[in-house]
Amino acid sequence: MLNKLVKKIFGSRNERLVKRMLKSVEQINALEPAMQALSDEELVAKTTEFRQRIAEGTSTDALLSEAFAVVREAGRRVLG
């Protein structure tokens, strides 16, 4: 009974994880138009750009949304 009450108040673990990830998904979706506007060569060049930014000290967490957006766009172009 106590377990059900706690789930109603705080949600299940899965619901909390999904809620936390929604912020990242929104950031990735916001980058979609910019990624679609890139040419194939510019999209490939993003890998080099990411490596350079990491070498300059940018954390991988800061690049995560942009990297996911690039991968998603590359997947769309390759898979249709």
VODO-656981 format. One record per atom (N, C-alpha, C): residue number from 1; atom name; residue in three letters; y, x, z. Coordinates in steps of 0.05 Angstrom, whole numbers, plus 32768, in hexadecimal, padded with zeros to 4 digits. Last residue first. Layout:
residues N
  seq  atom  type     y     x     z
  NUM    CA   ALA     Y     X     Z
...
//
This chain:
residues 80
  seq  atom  type     y     x     z
   80     N   GLY  8084  8152  7C76
   80    CA   GLY  808F  813A  7C68
   80     C   GLY  8096  8125  7C7B
   79     N   LEU  8074  8183  7C89
   79    CA   LEU  8061  816D  7C89
   79     C   LEU  806A  8154  7C7B
   78     N   VAL  80A2  81A2  7C80
   78    CA   VAL  8088  81AB  7C77
   78     C   VAL  8075  8194  7C75
   77     N   ARG  80CC  8184  7C96
   77    CA   ARG  80CE  818E  7C7B
   77     C   ARG  80B3  8196  7C70
   76     N   ARG  80BA  817A  7CCA
   76    CA   ARG  80C0  8164  7CB8
   76     C   ARG  80C0  816D  7C9B
   75     N   GLY  80B7  81AE  7CDE
   75    CA   GLY  809F  819E  7CDB
   75     C   GLY  80A3  8186  7CC8
   74     N   ALA  80ED  81BB  7CDE
   74    CA   ALA  80DB  81CA  7CCD
   74     C   ALA  80C1  81BB  7CC9
   73     N   GLU  80FF  8196  7D05
   73    CA   GLU  8109  8195  7CE9
   73     C   GLU  80F6  81A4  7CD6
   72     N   ARG  80E4  81AA  7D32
   72    CA   ARG  80DF  818F  7D29
   72     C   ARG  80E8  818B  7D0C
   71     N   VAL  80F9  81DD  7D36
   71    CA   VAL  80DC  81DA  7D31
   71     C   VAL  80D6  81BE  7D27
   70     N   VAL  812E  81D0  7D42
   70    CA   VAL  8128  81E0  7D2A
   70     C   VAL  810A  81DC  7D23
   69     N   ALA  8129  81B5  7D73
   69    CA   ALA  8134  81A7  7D5C
   69     C   ALA  812E  81B6  7D42
   68     N   PHE  8114  81DE  7D92
   68    CA   PHE  8104  81C7  7D8D
   68     C   PHE  810E  81B7  7D75
   67     N   ALA  8141  8200  7D93
   67    CA   ALA  8128  8209  7D87
   67     C   ALA  8116  81F2  7D81
   66     N   GLU  8166  81E0  7DAE
   66    CA   GLU  816B  81E7  7D93
   66     C   GLU  8152  81F1  7D85
   65     N   SER  814D  81DC  7DE1
   65    CA   SER  8152  81C4  7DD1
   65     C   SER  8157  81CB  7DB4
   64     N   LEU  8149  8215  7DF0
   64    CA   LEU  8132  8203  7DED
   64     C   LEU  8137  81EB  7DDC
   63     N   LEU  8170  8238  7DFD
   63    CA   LEU  8169  8235  7DE1
   63     C   LEU  8154  821F  7DDB
   62     N   ALA  8171  8238  7E33
   62    CA   ALA  8189  8230  7E26
   62     C   ALA  8184  822B  7E08
   61     N   ASP  813F  824D  7E3F
   61    CA   ASP  8144  8231  7E46
   61     C   ASP  815D  8227  7E37
   60     N   THR  8145  8282  7E32
   60    CA   THR  8135  8272  7E20
   60     C   THR  8139  8254  7E26
   59     N   SER  8188  829B  7E3A
   59    CA   SER  816E  8293  7E45
   59     C   SER  815F  8282  7E31
   58     N   THR  81A6  82D2  7E1B
   58    CA   THR  81A5  82B5  7E1D
   58     C   THR  8189  82AD  7E27
   57     N   GLY  81A8  8308  7E11
   57    CA   GLY  81A7  82FF  7E2C
   57     C   GLY  81A6  82E1  7E30
   56     N   GLU  81A2  831E  7DE0
   56    CA   GLU  81BD  831F  7DEB
   56     C   GLU  81BE  8314  7E08
   55     N   ALA  816E  830F  7DD4
   55    CA   ALA  8174  832B  7DD9
   55     C   ALA  818F  832F  7DE6
   54     N   ILE  8178  82D9  7DC9
   54    CA   ILE  8168  82E0  7DE1
   54     C   ILE  816D  82FE  7DE8
   53     N   ARG  8195  82DE  7D9A
   53    CA   ARG  81A2  82D2  7DB2
   53     C   ARG  8193  82D9  7DCB
   52     N   GLN  816E  82F3  7D79
   52    CA   GLN  8186  8303  7D7E
   52     C   GLN  8194  82F8  7D97
   51     N   ARG  8149  82CA  7D77
   51    CA   ARG  8141  82E4  7D81
   51     C   ARG  8159  82F4  7D89
   50     N   PHE  8169  82A2  7D5E
   50    CA   PHE  815F  829E  7D79
   50     C   PHE  8157  82B9  7D86
   49     N   GLU  8171  82BA  7D2C
   49    CA   GLU  8188  82B4  7D3D
   49     C   GLU  817F  82B1  7D5A
   48     N   THR  813E  82BA  7D18
   48    CA   THR  814B  82D4  7D1D
   48     C   THR  8163  82D0  7D30
   47     N   THR  8137  8282  7D15
   47    CA   THR  8125  8293  7D25
   47     C   THR  8132  82AD  7D2C
   46     N   LYS  815E  8272  7CF0
   46    CA   LYS  8161  826B  7D0C
   46     C   LYS  814F  827B  7D1E
   45     N   ALA  814D  827E  7CBE
   45    CA   ALA  815F  8292  7CCB
   45     C   ALA  8163  828B  7CE8
   44     N   VAL  8134  824F  7CAF
   44    CA   VAL  8123  8267  7CB5
   44     C   VAL  8134  827C  7CC4
   43     N   LEU  8162  8230  7CA6
   43    CA   LEU  814F  8228  7CBB
   43     C   LEU  813D  8240  7CC3
   42     N   GLU  8178  824B  7C7B
   42    CA   GLU  8187  824A  7C95
   42     C   GLU  8174  8242  7CAC
   41     N   GLU  8151  8240  7C55
   41    CA   GLU  8156  825B  7C5D
   41     C   GLU  8165  825D  7C77
   40     N   ASP  8155  8208  7C50
   40    CA   ASP  813C  8214  7C59
   40     C   ASP  8140  8231  7C63
   39     N   SER  8195  81F3  7C6C
   39    CA   SER  8183  81F9  7C56
   39     C   SER  8169  8205  7C61
   38     N   LEU  81A9  81C0  7C9A
   38    CA   LEU  81A3  81DC  7C94
   38     C   LEU  8190  81DE  7C7B
   37     N   ALA  81AB  818B  7CA6
   37    CA   ALA  81BF  8195  7C93
   37     C   ALA  81BA  81B2  7C8B
   36     N   GLN  8186  8184  7CCD
   36    CA   GLN  8180  8179  7CB3
   36     C   GLN  8193  8184  7C9E
   35     N   MET  81A1  8199  7CF8
   35    CA   MET  8189  81A7  7CEE
   35     C   MET  8182  819D  7CD2
   34     N   ALA  81C9  8174  7D00
   34    CA   ALA  81D1  818F  7CFA
   34     C   ALA  81B9  819E  7CEE
   33     N   PRO  81AC  8146  7D0E
   33    CA   PRO  81BC  8146  7CF5
   33     C   PRO  81C3  8163  7CED
   32     N   GLU  8191  8158  7D40
   32    CA   GLU  8182  8151  7D27
   32     C   GLU  8194  8152  7D0E
   31     N   LEU  81A9  815F  7D70
   31    CA   LEU  81AA  8175  7D5D
   31     C   LEU  819D  816F  7D42
   30     N   ALA  819C  8131  7D8C
   30    CA   ALA  81B8  8135  7D84
   30     C   ALA  81BB  814C  7D70
   29     N   ASN  8166  8139  7D97
   29    CA   ASN  816E  8125  7D83
   29     C   ASN  818B  8128  7D7A
   28     N   ILE  816C  815F  7DBF
   28    CA   ILE  815E  8166  7DA6
   28     C   ILE  8166  8153  7D90
   27     N   GLN  8184  8140  7DE7
   27    CA   GLN  8192  8158  7DDD
   27     C   GLN  8186  8160  7DC2
   26     N   GLU  815C  811A  7DF0
   26    CA   GLU  8176  8111  7DE6
   26     C   GLU  8186  8129  7DDA
   25     N   VAL  8134  813B  7E04
   25    CA   VAL  8130  812C  7DEB
   25     C   VAL  814A  8123  7DDF
   24     N   SER  814B  814A  7E35
   24    CA   SER  8145  815E  7E20
   24     C   SER  8141  8151  7E05
   23     N   LYS  814C  8118  7E4E
   23    CA   LYS  8165  8127  7E4A
   23     C   LYS  8161  813C  7E34
   22     N   LEU  8116  810B  7E52
   22    CA   LEU  8127  80FB  7E40
   22     C   LEU  8142  810A  7E3B
   21     N   MET  80FD  8127  7E7A
   21    CA   MET  80FC  8132  7E5F
   21     C   MET  810E  8123  7E4C
   20     N   ARG  8104  8106  7EA7
   20    CA   ARG  8110  8121  7EA7
   20     C   ARG  8111  812D  7E8B
   19     N   LYS  80E5  80DB  7E98
   19    CA   LYS  8101  80D7  7E9D
   19     C   LYS  8110  80F2  7E9B
   18     N   VAL  80B2  80F2  7E98
   18    CA   VAL  80BD  80E8  7E7F
   18     C   VAL  80DC  80E5  7E82
   17     N   LEU  80AC  80FD  7ECF
   17    CA   LEU  80AC  8113  7EBB
   17     C   LEU  80B9  810A  7EA1
   16     N   ARG  80AE  80CA  7EE5
   16    CA   ARG  80C2  80DD  7EEC
   16     C   ARG  80C3  80F4  7ED8
   15     N   GLU  8080  80B3  7ECD
   15    CA   GLU  809A  80A7  7EC8
   15     C   GLU  80B0  80BB  7ECF
   14     N   ASN  8058  80D4  7EE5
   14    CA   ASN  805C  80D4  7EC8
   14     C   ASN  8078  80C9  7EC1
   13     N   ARG  805C  80C6  7F1A
   13    CA   ARG  8062  80E1  7F12
   13     C   ARG  8068  80E3  7EF4
   12     N   SER  807D  8086  7F20
   12    CA   SER  8065  8097  7F20
   12     C   SER  806D  80B3  7F17
   11     N   GLY  80B4  8075  7F4B
   11    CA   GLY  80A6  8076  7F32
   11     C   GLY  808E  8088  7F33
   10     N   PHE  80CE  806D  7F7B
   10    CA   PHE  80D3  8086  7F6D
   10     C   PHE  80C6  8087  7F51
    9     N   ILE  80C1  8037  7F89
    9    CA   ILE  80DB  8042  7F8F
    9     C   ILE  80E1  805B  7F7D
    8     N   LYS  808D  802F  7F78
    8    CA   LYS  80A2  801C  7F70
    8     C   LYS  80BE  8028  7F74
    7     N   LYS  8072  8059  7F91
    7    CA   LYS  8073  8058  7F74
    7     C   LYS  8089  8045  7F6A
    6     N   VAL  8078  8049  7FC7
    6    CA   VAL  8084  8062  7FBE
    6     C   VAL  8087  8062  7FA0
    5     N   LEU  8059  801A  7FC5
    5    CA   LEU  8075  8019  7FCC
    5     C   LEU  8084  8032  7FC3
    4     N   LYS  8026  802F  7FBB
    4    CA   LYS  8032  801C  7FA8
    4     C   LYS  8050  801A  7FAC
    3     N   ASN  801D  804D  7FEA
    3    CA   ASN  801E  805A  7FCF
    3     C   ASN  802C  8049  7FBB
    2     N   LEU  8019  8026  8010
    2    CA   LEU  8030  8038  8011
    2     C   LEU  8034  8046  7FF6
    1     N   MET  7FE8  8010  8000
    1    CA   MET  8000  8000  8000
    1     C   MET  8019  8012  8000
//
